[in-house]
Amino acid sequence: LGWSSGERVRHGLSYTRRINRPHYRYLNPIEEYVDAHTYTVGNPQLKPEYIDNLSFMTSFGEYFALMAEYQHTANLIVQVPYISAGAERKCLKMENMSSNNRVAAVLNISALPLTKWLQFSGNIGEIWMANKMIDRSFDEGGFFTQAYANFTFVLPAGFTMELEGNYQGSLTWGYFLIHPKYRADFGAKKSFLDARLNASIKFTDLFRTSS
């Protein structure tokens, strides 16, 4: 659903509901060893995830947009750690959590011309996310930040270069605390035959920060 409230201001409202069925390996009860003391195992009793998403977006002119989003996931599929007596063996078993709730506010910038030869695209979002077990033995949540930036250099003779990076703050996903992570990528492209033929090269994770 979309509508305008001015010559350069547009609004959009959307709602989606989808189902995610568990992958075969998530259902397979056979043990797979990660190392000598840790193994993963599937769960044939897994239920599918049901995801409801409601979002509202307002765009300002050609380059800027604000989005607010709420997402609820029922039966979230996660790995649950089990440690045997003496911590000699660790098992990561696929199970359903009761729910995952996510609320986000995001600012988007699209192809903003900084100069004749340089464009900027990016976004930054503040997100609150919470995970809850069915028996309420686990109920954890908090805020984290996500950001993405892309600089596109439009050079003579059909050359284009891109430098991009992204950042994700610390967050809780299921029973696991994911530490902050970031990465930077670089790519270059050369066009031939009036842009009908392109040759490109890309270097990912330049500083080896996401491995």
N, C-alpha and C positions, 0 to 999 in steps of 0.2 A: 504494500500500500504506500503510495507516494503522493505528495502534494507540495505546493509552493506557498510561501508567505511573503514573497517579495520577488523582485526581478532576478536577484542573484542568490536567493536563499531557498533551498529545497529540503524537505523532510521525508523520511522513509521509516515505515514501521513494518516489521516482519516477525512471523512466528513459524517455527518448524518443529516437527516431531519425527524422530527417526529411531530405528532399532539397529543395534550392533550385536550380531550373533558371535559367540566365542569361536576363535580359530580352532582348527583340529588339534594343534599341539597344546592348546590350553585345556582341552578335554582329555587328552591322552594320559592315562595314569602311570605310564612307564617312567621310571626315574632316569634323569639325564644329569650326569655329574659335571659340575662346573670346575671343581678341583677335588683333591683327595678327601676333603671333609664337607663339601657343600654340593647339594644336588637340587634340581628343580623337578616338580612333578605336576601333572595336570589334574583336573578335577571333572569327572564325567557328570557331576551334578550342577555344573555351572548354569546359571540363568542368563539370558541375553540382557544387554544394557538397553534402557529406554532413555532417550535424551530429548528434553524439551528446551527450546531456545527462543527467547524473546529479545529483540534488539530494536533500538530506536537510533536513527542517524540524522544529523543535520549537516548539510554542506553549505559552505560559504564561497561563492564564486567558483573558479576552476580548480583551486589548489588545496583548500582546507575543508576538513570534515571532522565532526565530533560524533562519537558513538557511545551509547550506553547499552550494556548487554547483561542479561540474566540467563544462566544456564543451569538446569537441574538434571543430574544423571542418576537414575535409579538402578540398583544392582550393579554398581561400578565394579568392573573386573580388575583385581589387583593381585600382586604377589604378597602372600602373608608369610613372614618368617617364623619357623619353629626351630628351637634349639633343644637337642637332647640333653639328658643329664650329663654333667661334666663337660658340656660344650664340645663333645667330640664330633658330633654330626649336626650340620645345619641344613634344614629343608626349606625351600621356597615353594609354597603351594599356591596355585591359583584359586582364589575365592571371590565371592561377591560381598562387597560392602553394602550397607544400607543405601547410602547416597553420597553424592558429591555435588556441592553447590558452588557456583562461580558467579561473581558480580564484577564487571569490568567497566572502566571509563577510558576511552582511547581517543587521542588526537592524531589524525592522519594528515600528512602533507604529500601531495602528488605532483611530481614533475614541476616543481617550482623553479623558474629560471633565475639563477643568481647572477649570471652574466650571459652573453651570447653563446658561450661555449661550455657552460657549466649548469647542470640541473641538479636539484636536490629532491629526493623523496625519502619519507621516513614516517615513523609513528612512535608514540610513547604511550604506554598504558599503565594505569594503577589497578591492580586486580586483588580481590579478596576471594579466597577459596577455602572451603571446609570439607572434611571427610568424616563420615560417621558410620560406625558399625551397627548392625541390626540390634544387638543386645546392649548398645550404648557403652560397651567396654572401652571404646576408643572414639573420641570426639575431638578432632584437632583442626585448627584453621588459622589463617593469618593473611596479611597483605604481602604482595611482592610486586616488583616493577619489571616490565618488559619494554625494550626499546630496539628500534631498527633504523639504520641510516644508510642511504645510498647516494653516492656522488657520481654523476655521469658526465664525462668529459667528451664533448663533440669536437673532434679535431679535423683539420683539413685532409684532403685526399681519401675520404671515406673511412677514416680511423675513428673508433669509439673506445673509450676506456671506462671501466667502472670500478669503484672502490666501495665496498659495503661492509657493514659490521652489525652485529646484534648482541644484545645483552639480556640475560634473564637473572633476576634476583633469587635469593634463597626461597624455597617453597616446600610445603608438605604435600606429598602425593601418596595416598594410602598410608602405609606404615613407615614410609621412607622420607627422610629429609634430604632434599636435593640442594646441593651447594650452588652458589652463584656461578654462572658460566658466561663466557663471551667468546666471540670469534670474529676474525676479519678475513675477507676474501677479495681477490683482485682478478679482473678479467679484461681482455682486449679483443676487439673485433675489427676486421677489415672487409669492406664491401667492394665488390667488383661488378662490372657489367650493369651499371645503373641500379645497384642494390639487388640484382636478381641472384647474385652469388655471394655468400658470406663465408669467411674463415674466422674462427674464434679460438681462443685459448683461455683457460680459467685456472687460477691457483686458489685452493680452499684452505681455510684454517692456517693462515700465514704464520702465526706465532705459536702454533701447536697448543692452543689454550683449551680446546674442547675435546681432546683425545684422552 
